[in-house]
Amino acid sequence: MQALKDRFNTLQPRERIVVIGGAILVLVTAIYFLALAPLYGAVDAQAKRVAQKEGDLAWMRSVAGEVAVLSAAAPSRPGPSNESLVVLIDRAARECGLSNSLTGQTPNGERGIRVRLESAEFDKLMVCLGTLQQVHSIDVESATIDRTAKPGLVNANLVLTRVGA
């Protein structure tokens, strides 16, 4: 570092001004490219995202009336069924394409059932559980879901409970 200072001190005053000016230019350029440019890029990306979301909101508001009319005209969903949970789970598994995976059902109290599925498709299982909850008022009290060696397939132990029965 001392050698650099000695070299600088041996320069003519005009040369020193050029070196200092060059150092300042390099410093300003480094600050811009290392700090300000990424910041401006992030702000621009967020502004584009906000504009996209505002466009989505405007579209949603424009079709809200149509959705309200269509939902009022749609048939209402059936209420919760009073059939046995064993029968209901068996039928739901068949409808969801999980009947081959359903390996066991055991009653669990008055309003509950334990269900075992092996090598079940995860996506179908989630859709089936959503249908049971929305249409038949059956909630998942507890669930243990383990992946299998084959992607997309799981083994599941579920405790399902009928709500409000």
N, C-alpha and C positions, 0 to 999 in steps of 0.2 A: 504494500500500500504506500509505503514511503517512497519507493521508486516512482510510483505514479505521480505523487505530489511533486517530487523533484523534477520530473519531466514536464509537468504542467507549469511550474515556476520558471522553467527555461524558455517557455514560449514568449513570443512578442505579445504585447497587449491586444493587438488586433486578433491574433490567433486564439488568445484566451477567450475573447468574446465569442468567436465562432464555436469553440469547443463547448463553452457554457450553453450557448444557444442550441447546439446539437443535443446536448444532454437533456435540456429542458424539453425539446421536441420529442426525444425518445421516451422520456418520463410521461409526458402527456399522452402520447400514442399508446403506451403500455397501460395506463389507467383506463383509457377509453376501451381498448380491446379486452382487457381482463375484468373490468367492473361494469362499465356503463353499457356496452353493447349487449351482454347477456341480460342485463336488467331491462333494457328497452325491448329486447326480444320477448321476454316473459310478460311484460306489460301488454305488448301487442297481441300475444297469444291469448291472454285473458280477455282483452277487449273483443277479439273475434269470438271467443266462447260466449261472452255476455250477449253479443249481437245475435248469435245463433239461438241462445235460450230465449231472448226476447221475441225472435221470429216464431219459435215453437209455441210460446205463450199466446202470441197473437192468433196463431192458427187454432189453438185449443179454444180460445174465447170465441172464435168465429164459428166453430162447430158445436159449441156447448148446447145451443138450442136444439140442434138436430139430435144430439145424443139424448137429451132429456125427453124428446118426443119418442124416440125409439125405445128408450128404457121404460117409458110409461106403457107403450104398446106391447112390450115383451111379456110372455107368460111368466107368472110367478113360479118360483122354485117350490118343489114339494117340501113340506115340513119334515122334521125328523121322524124316522120310521120307528115303529114299536116292535119290529121283528127282532128275533134273537140276534145277539152280537155275532155268534158263530156263523149263522146263515148270512148275515149282512157282510161280514168280513170275507167270507168265501165268495159271495157274489161280486163284491167290489174287486177282489183279486182277479177273478175271471174277466171282468170288464176292463181292467187295467192291463191285462196280459201278464199277470203275475201268478196265475194259478199253479204253474209248474214249480214256482219258487216257494210257495206256501207249504212249509213242512210241519207246522204245528200250531194249534190253538188251545189255550187252556183258560177257562173262566177265572177271573180275578175279582172276587167279590160280586156284589149285586150288579154294579154298573160297569165293570171292567173286564178286559180280556188280555191275555198275554199271547203274542203272535210271534212266530219264528219264521223268517224267510232266509233261504240260502240261494246264493248265486242269482240274486234279483237285480234287475237293471235299476240303477240308482234314480235315473230320471223318471222312470215309470212309477217307482215307489213314492217319490215326492209328489207327483201328480195325484196318485191314489190317495195319499194322506191328506192332500189339500181338498180333494173331493169329499172324503169322509168328514172332514171338519166343516166344510161349507154346506154340504147338502144334508148330512145326517147328524150334525152336531156331536161328532166324536173327536175328542182331543187326544193328542199324544201326551200321556202323563210322563213317560220316560222312554228313551230310545238309546240303544247301543248299536251303532252301525260300524262294521269293520269292512275294509276293502278286501277284495280277493286278489289273487294273482292276475286275473284277467281284468283289464281296464274297463271301467263302467259298471262292473258287477260288485255287489256288496252282500254281506251276511248281516241280517238285522234281527235284533230282539226288541220288540216293542210292547209297551203296556198302553193300551188304549182305553179311554173312559168315555162313556156316554154322558154328555152334559145335560143337566136339567131333567133327567128322567126319573 
